[in-house]
Amino acid sequence: MLKDILLALTGAISSIVGFYFGGRAAQSAEPQNGGGSPAPAAAAAKPEITKFETDPKSPARPGTKVKLSCSATNPSNGALQYKFEVLDKDGNRVDGSPGYQNQNEWEWTADVPGGKYFLWVYVRDGLHADIGGYDARKNLEFEIKKE
């Protein structure tokens, strides 16, 4: 009877070990992207900014309304979203759009002292906005004349 119990126990242990290591070997042999499934959205081609400009051009006077406009392309053909920011020479945020918007233009009233400022645009693919962050960004240096 002891011989039968040892034989059954040895068989059970062999089955468990074989199942565990056999499953691990099959798992490591699978392709990393899940067997040919499409690449995740984060790895998709990203939008590209083709133009970022201001009207009027730099330099401008304090109180001037400055229109920022951006043109971008999107390989996924999804709607693009834009966010604009104005930073001072120390990198502190001075002004900006309230968040991402569908319009590729934003107007800044330069009610700031004279000096150099950095105008930023961030562009993201609206279809993949849940990923977070931006897909493309660009900046311009802009000067306000000292009076």
Secondary structure as GFF3:
##gff-version 3
##sequence-region A 1 147
A	DSSP	alpha_helix	2	29	.	.	.	ID=ss1
A	DSSP	three_ten_helix	41	43	.	.	.	ID=ss2
A	DSSP	beta_strand	48	55	.	.	.	ID=ss3
A	DSSP	beta_strand	65	73	.	.	.	ID=ss4
A	DSSP	beta_strand	80	88	.	.	.	ID=ss5
A	DSSP	beta_strand	93	96	.	.	.	ID=ss6
A	DSSP	beta_strand	105	109	.	.	.	ID=ss7
A	DSSP	beta_strand	115	125	.	.	.	ID=ss8
A	DSSP	three_ten_helix	126	131	.	.	.	ID=ss9
A	DSSP	beta_strand	136	144	.	.	.	ID=ss10
###
